[in-house]
Amino acid sequence: MMKQSDQPGRLILELVDGLDINYSIERSFKVSGNALLGNRFLLAINKTRIAQEKRHWQIVDVCRQIGMPDKFLEAFEENLPDAETVDFGFEENERDCIYKVYLDFLSKWRKEVSGTPRECDPFVMFFGYKWDSRDPGKRTLTRYVWYPSISFERIKKNFSEIFQGQEHLEPLQIAKDLMDIVSKQTTPDNVYYLDVSEANSLRRSFDLNIYKAGLKLKQLYPLLARTFSHYSILAETFHPLYNPIRTKTFGHLSGGIGRDGKDFLTVYYGLEEIVKNH
């Protein structure tokens, strides 16, 4: 049964922190339409520790307490043994409070490609189970397909295939310009590109992890300023969010066309490990 809370974001933080297991926290902000959404985060738990202590049931219990729909819970329990990491996420916008639970199958991929050539086929790296905490009937399953051997040029081509049309030209160019900056800092091996899709949805997007490029948010301020300008976010709105985090590491950019048919860009930053005392 789902616990009741006037602050759904705080509930998921308290439940994960209460597991008394080391975890990582990553925050993000999303811009779409004329809105800046800053109340978003991900909590990542490496499953090895959980498996060693035979505490899978606690992870499933957190899902129950935040109201994961029964059909999702059944699929989640079935896929949990193959996952390396479990991520719990939260996003609040003007209409919804969304819970997200992700399963990361990187360890499964390593087993499947052991001893094979470097060129690897696309692989379903994540499942994302998402639902509205106030209306669990509003739910969706998101698939994240990783391209292990993709080039920078192919990534930019994928951006163009996602952001089609004149109305999406500016977010397309922002994503490409970021890619050009990253290409001067690191190699394709250190960049993780995923295609993101949902059944029966207009959503078509990407996720580009560039933590290994070592870029700080302040180094990318011109791109961020263009992003805020495109979405009509005023300086007095974005500077209070940006100034305290400007020295954080730029983590990954996601973007594309959302379920509402509008384009969006999301910046993840400042991955931080929370160490529990034992």
Secondary structure, DSSP 4 states (H G I P E B T S, - for coil): -PPP-S-HHHHHHHHHHTT-S-EEEEEEEEEETTEEEEEEEEEEEEHHHHHHTT-HHHHHHHHHHTT--HHHHHHHHHHGGG-SEEEEEEEE-SS-EEEEEEEE-HHHHHHHHTTS-S----EEEEEEEEEETTEEEEEEEEEEEE-TT--HHHHHHHHHHHS-SGGGHHHHHHHHHHHHHHHTTS-GGG-EEEEEEETTS--EEEEEE-GGG--BGGGGHHHHHHHHHHTT--HHHHHHHHGGGTTSBEEEEEEEE-TTS-EEEEEEEEEEEEPPP-
